[in-house]
Structure formats: structure tokens, C-alpha cells
Amino acid sequence: MGGYEPARTFILDAMRQKKHVVTANKALLAIHGDEIFQNALRQGVNIGFEASVGGTIPIIKTVRESLIGTGSGDFCHFERTSNLILSKMTDEGKPFDVVLKEAQSLGFAEADPTYDVEGIDAAHKLAILLSLAYGKKVRLEDIYREGISKLALKTSNLHEN
């Protein structure tokens, strides 16, 4: 379930009933993660959220177990839709709006792709990762983000060596 509500309420209610929770809702965790994680501790339940960042890449486990306290680590591939669009724009020389429609028809982009192409989805993931890596809440509004929707492809030098 995406979004903030009723997802937040459902998760907190499940925890009050001593149920463990698994969620991939990065938006919810980026905004209400502190409340949810504290509630999990109080209720003595687990919250699984590996799929909220990186999809099938086990980056949450890596951050929690390997990068804590090291101050190092490279994070990439935050947003596959934007990566796909940018790759097709540069590799195939297609404009943003054409590639976006292709991505939507293939199921890579949502009907409303705002979170993907405006960097909001990536910022949600980054807020979660930074909060885990540094043990301090990182607020979404403190992360600079800039989307790709206004990018124009400069084709004159596209395939020159």
C-alpha cells in the first residue's frame, strides 16, 4: 500500500496487535519512519522494509550491518525509471516525453510519474538510507532534489567521439 494514509494507521494498528510488518512504502518511511520504528520497538515487533529502497538490491541490510560508523559507501541506482529514461534519451536520441510514454507503456513508469521523474522517489530512498547510515533522522525537506522532466537532449554532440 502506497501513500501516507491509511498505510500509517494500518501499520500502527497491526503493531498494536503484536503483528510484525513488512512494507515497501518508501514515502511513508521517509516521512513517518521515526514514529513507526519507535512503535515497533515499544510493541516488540519487527518491521521489514528492505524492498523500500533498492528493490531487489539488499542495500538496507548492507547499510545496517556493514556501513554503520564507517562514513563510507556509494549509493546509486536510486530510481530505475529516471535511469531508464535518461539512458534512452542519450543512447537513442529520443526526447523526454517520448521516452516517458514508452516507459509507461512498458510498465516501468506510473500513470502519474511525478515521484519518479521529479526526484521525489529517490529522495524518499535517500532519506531512509541516510537515517540508517548515520543514526539520525534525515528530513525529506532537507534533501536537495531536482527532477529530469525539464531536461532537453543536446543532440549535436550525441554520438561524436
Summary of the structure (lengths in Angstrom):
residues: 161
radius of gyration: 18.1
end to end distance: 46.7
largest distance: 62.3
contacts: 430
relative contact order: 0.13
helix: 55%
strand: 2%
